[in-house]
Every structure is written in structure tokens, then in C-alpha cells.
Amino acid sequence: MKLKLKYFLSFKPVVIACIISFTAYAQIPDPSFESWASGNPTGWAITNSPSFKTVTQTSDAYAGLYAAKGETISINGIIIPLSI
């Protein structure tokens, strides 16, 4: 009995890791960047503001019609990195 319990408990971390990885993969919003609203990809938190855009829509896509193009920009010597 103890051997079966010990054997079961040794696989518990593997099972938990698999569940977490499948859950994390399933939660990617619009992974192909096909949906855009007001110049921003729908479902993504990005660093765009009305005065600058670090993430823009492009038709240079690997698959589908659109992709997200990210750029690090400099405004008055201040570096603004992209963030998706």
C-alpha cells in the first residue's frame, strides 16, 4: 500500500506541471493578431498611447492577414520599449 502511494505521489508534480502548461497555452488572446480596435490588438495589454505607438498593425504576417510589429522608440532621448 505504501509503495503505491509513494509511486502516485512521485508523479504528482508532473501532472500539475502538465495541467498548468495546458491552461497557460489555452489563455492566449487572439494569437494571430487578426483583431484590432482603434489601432491596438484586441485582448492584449500594450504600451501604446495617443502620442506614441510601439506596437502597430502590419500585413507582413507569417500566417493570416495581420501581425503585430513592435518597435522600441526614443522621444526626446527617453527610450520607450515595446510591451505586449
KAKA-V688655 format. One record per helix or strand of 3 or more residues. SS is the DSSP state (H for helix, E for strand). FROM is the first residue (numbers start at 1). TO is the last residue. Records with the same first field share a line. If there is no record, write none. Layout:
SS: FROM-TO ; FROM-TO
This chain:
H: 2-26
E: 55-58 ; 67-70 ; 73-75 ; 78-80
